[in-house]
């Protein structure tokens, strides 16, 4: 996943970024709007990091987001397969049909 995709879905990623970097406020992350260099600069300012360290943290965050996305996709796939298996296992029960003898006795009356 490249940074353009993270920037495009920044509103969804912002919560993860807030969790990842506790000193960054929601309004600051909203103003950053997913721009890579702005995020790096804000990390340098808030945490007193060197530019390369801040970039390293942003890259690590990107990889974490990728891993979470893949894990969620796997979980959704597993849930779907489990649901499909349960659906197959729950075969509908056919209602009991009256036996021929009962049907003949009723028709004679």
FIMARVO-244750 format. One record per residue: z negated, y, x negated of N, C-alpha, C, O in turn. Coordinates in steps of 0.001 Angstrom, whole numbers, padded with zeros to 6 digits, always signed. Each point is the difference from the previous one (the first is absolute). Layout:
N
ZYXZYXZYXZYX;...
END
This chain:
109
+000000-001167-000854+000000+001167+000854+000000+001230-000901-000873+000157-000853;+001850+000705+001050+000033+001202-000812-000790+001114+000686-000405-000120+001156;+000200+001198-001896-000855+001063+000516+000620+000684+001213-000730+000510+000850;+002050-000486-000747+000659+000635+001154-000446-000640+001308-000182+000694+001001;+000007-001998-001003-000432-000695+001217-001450+000349+000339-000346+000144+001173;-000489-000009-002181-001386+000392+000245-000027+001432+000543-000745+000306+000931;+001557+000556-001516+000061+001378+000471+000479+000059+001446-000502+000803+000787;+001456-001636-000436+000529-000025+001360-001029-000438+001029+000054+000431+001152;-000982-001271-001550-001026-000499+000919-001375+000504-000408-000993-000715+000130;+000937+001938-000621-001237+000525-000547-001124+000068+001022-001161-000207-000352;+001476+000487+001593-001065+000099+001004-000738-001330+000137-001220-000018+000161;+001949-001091-000224-000648-001309+000076-000754-000317-001288-001045-000650+000036;+001560+001099-001156-000605-000310-001305-001177+000913-000328-000818-000323-000862;+000732+001447+001536-001017+000994-000312-001410-000574+000121-000864+000320-000817;+000621-001153+001812-001321-000604+000167-000361-000880-001184-001141+000005-000461;+002114-000759-000027-000247-000844-001173-000277+000868-001227-000843-000339-000830;+001554+001454+000722-000215+000901-001137-001395+000618+000073-000666+000139-001026;+000218+000233+002227-001348+000551+000152-001047-001023-000415-000991+000333-000649;+001225-001573+001030-000932-001061-000367+000015-000220-001511-001040-000235-000615;+002228+000314+000029+000174-000254-001432-000626+001107-000844-000683-000279-000986;+000913+001527+001369-000536+001140-000734-000920+000775+000938+000461+000832+000781;-001739-001101-000859-000969+000582+000919-000156+001505-000096-000419+000629+000972;+000741-000031-002107-000181+001447-000151+001117+000808+000645-000130+001213+000163;+001239-001878+000208+001102+000714+000633-000228+000049+001499-000281-001023+000624;+000398+002181-000059-000221+000194+001425+001286-000252+000778+001100+000066-000550;-001256-000353+001825+001141-000288+000864+000988+001167+000034+001212-000215-000051;-001722+001454+000138+000909+001153+000053+000756+000181-001319+001149+000442-000004;-001797-000785-001112+000696+000069-001287+001110-001039-000068+001104+000281-000467;-001410-001480+000936+001010-001053-000004+001135+000330+000960+001154-000340-000260;-001475+001001+001369+001044+000418+000936+000909+001031-000663+001218-000043+000173;-001804+000966-000929+000792+001026-000677+000876-000606-001097+001107+000478-000249;-001600-001519-000398+000780-000678-001047+001248-000635+000606+001063-000026-000620;-001210-000484+001833+001111-000584+000764+000741-001090-000769+001203-000188+000179;-001920-000519-001023+000605-001141-000690+000790+000350-001239+000603-000886-000605;-000585+002137+000209+000756+000389-001190-000752-000474-001242-001169+000326-000206;+001867-001093-000599-000581-000665-001171-000675+000992-000941-001177-000160-000323;+001902+001175-000115-000535+000944-000982-001172+000802+000570-000942+000327-000722;+001003-000013+002011-001116+000722+000619-001264-000857+000012-001100+000498-000241;+001268-001777+000521-001144-000915+000001-000576-000137-001405-001217+000018-000185;+002092-000153-000795-000453-000090-001391-000777+001257-000380-001064-000089-000613;+001591+001257+000973-000670+001259-000314-001362+000127+000670-000961+000475-000606;+000888-000909+001873-001276+000095+000727-001031-000953-000614-001183+000335-000072;+001622-001518-000370-000918-000933-000661-000514+000588-001317-001178-000136-000331;+002059+000781-000404-000421+000636-001246-001062+001061+000283-001009+000092-000698;+001258+000697+001725-000914+001089+000339-001356-000519+000466-001036+000457-000482;+001034-001409+001418-001247-000487+000592-000824-000874-000943-001224+000111-000061;+001922-000984-000674-000706-000974-000824-000026+000359-001484-000650-000682-000793;+001356+001752+000414+000026+000399-001407+000713-001025-000867-000435-000283-001116;+001515-000266+001617+000743-001031-000728+001145+000606-000798+000502+001078+000315;-000109-001797-001347+001224+000353-000711+001177-000375+000888-000118-000856+000876;+001246+001497-001109+001170-000228+000849+000412-001471+000009+000315-000548+001056;-000316-000088-002214+000408-001414-000078-000981-000912+000748+000409-000969+000639;-001691+001284-000723-001001-000789+000724+000189+000154+001504-000079-000974+000748;+000329+002202-000315+000230+000245+001428+001256-000739+000470+000003-000606+001071;+001054+000657-001871+001231-000746+000352-000275-001496+000063+000506-000696+000881;-001310+000205-001818-000351-001419+000014-000725-000381+001282+000262-001055+000578;-001176+001916-000132-000718-000280+001241+000928+000031+001207-000130-000826+000904;+001062+001770-000883+000944+000078+001116+000902-001233+000008+000294-000550+001061;+000142+000120-002235+000829-001212-000074-000783-001230+000441+000539-000874+000679;-001803+000807-001063-000853-001113+000424-000175+000020+001518+000009-001049+000643;-000167+002246-000075-000106+000149+001449+001277-000503+000686-000071-000697+001012;+001219+001047-001558+001279-000444+000557+000074-001524+000007+000432-000597+000986;-000845-000023-002065+000018-001462-000076-000968-000613+001002+000294-001034+000600;-001438+001663-000421-000979-000482+000982+000583+000064+001402-000156-000935+000785;+000824+002031-000469+000634+000148+001315+001052-001091+000204+000097-000580+001082;+000687+000303-002122+001005-001073+000077-000657-001344+000289+000448-000746+000870;-001515+000443-001608-000694-001278+000188-000575-000120+001402+000085-001060+000620;-000669+002141-000120-000545-000015+001357+001097-000228+001027-000185-000746+000961;+001315+001383-001165+001119-000166+000929+000487-001446+000004+000242-000571+001064;-000097-000021-002246+000437-001402-000079-001032-000932+000619+000355-000935+000718;-001639+001188-000993-001059-000839+000566-000013+000081+001519-000140-001018+000678;+000284+002223-000147+000042+000163+001453+001193-000722+000608-000115-000616+001060;+001256+000692-001730+001187-000687+000498-000224-001517+000017+000403-000680+000944;-001044+000158-001989-000300-001440-000039-000959-000376+001112+000193-001014+000671;-001231+001823-000467-000962-000289+001065+000663+000008+001373-000273-000867+000831;+001130+001829-000597+000703+000070+001279+000878-001238+000185+000069-000556+001096;+000599+000128-002162+000821-001208+000066-000831-001238+000292+000393-000840+000810;-001547+000725-001471-000886-001141+000246-000525-000001+001432-000069-001049+000642;-000300+002225-000146-000492+000091+001380+001087-000398+000983-000270-000684+000987;+001492+001106-001251+001110-000336+000895+000246-001509-000001+000188-000604+001056;-000189+000001-002246+000213-001463-000062-001118-000746+000704+000256-000977+000703;-001494+001424-000882-001130-000638+000672+000135+000137+001509-000235-000955+000739;+000607+002125-000291+000192+000230+001432+001106-000902+000545-000134-000566+001086;+001231+000432-001842+001106-000855+000436-000431-001462+000065+000387-000722+000919;-001196+000281-001903-000490-001382+000021-000894-000245+001205+000089-001041+000650;-000959+002013-000357-000885-000146+001153+000799-000019+001296-000356-000708+000942;+001413+001468-000894+000850+000054+001182+000651-001359+000238+000072-000465+001138;+000403-000172-002209+000633-001320+000110-001033-001045+000402+000297-000903+000783;-001509+001024-001319-001041-000982+000299-000453+000079+001457-000460-000997+000557;+000585+002154+000056-000416+000174+001395+001157-000303+000932+000583+000909+000590;-000253-002176-000456+001079-000388+000903-000505+000120+001435-001147-000339+000293;+001995+000814+000582-000444+000124+001394-000232-001376+000625+000749-000947-000241;-001785+000868+001032-000343-001249+000670+000758-000041+001323-000060+000936+000797;+000775-002041-000579+000758-000127+001245-000960-000369+001121-000908-000809-000193;+001107+001395+001349-000874-000372+001113+000256-001449+000409+001124-000497-000076;-002168-000150+000499+000109-001405+000394+000865-000094+001252-000175+000756+000956;+001101-001690-000984+000849-000222+001179-000598-001150+000796-000530-000948-000580;+000610+001021+001878-000561-001091+000802+000788-001290-000243+001214+000018-000201;-001931-001119+000226+000673-001282-000221+000889-000325+001199-000157+000588+001071;+001077-001510-001249+000930-000373+001070-000741-000596+001199+000347+000273+001149;-001345-001071-001417-000722-000631+001104-000652+001055+000880+000077-000083+001226;-000712+001064-001830-000628+001068+000787+001044+000751+000802-000219+000310+001171;+001350-000016-001791+001048+000731+000691+000525-000804+001187+000300+000576+001046;-000182-001924-001195+000484-000863+001082-001016-000057+001125+000367+000034+001174;-001649-000122-001527-001041-000068+001028-000015+001289+000806-000130-000045+001223;+000260+001185-001875-000009+001269+000695+001212+000139+000899-000091+000564+001090;+001223-001077-001541+001221+000149+000812-000041-000912+001229+000662+000320+000987;-001395-001431-000988-000123-000906+001152-000870+000601+001082+000186-000329+001172;-001076+001148-001489-000930+000548+000985+000653+000925+000884-000638+000556+000893;
END
